[in-house]
Amino acid sequence: MPKKRVEPTDDKPEPKPKCERCRSKKVVPILWGLPTPETFEMYERYKEENGEPPIWLGGCCVTGNDPGWHCLGCGHEFGLRE
């Protein structure tokens, strides 16, 4: 299935999409690139306190065709990053 970019239509924050595979609402944006030590510390602390991460760390290799969302339910990655 080809990846599709979700385009905002106005100034309102874009709602989180549902997972394309399992339809879960438990999706988080993927952060691509090397996180700073502060970002990684915040990520780990938030995950420990809340049980789930606020973002997904996608890695350092950015291709330009990378997914923008990660499903915490099934692990599926979809959409295009902005």
Secondary structure, DSSP 8 states (H G I E B T S, - for coil): ---------SSS-------TTT--S-EEEEEES---HHHHHHHHHHHHHHSS-SSEEEES---SS--SEEETTT--EES---
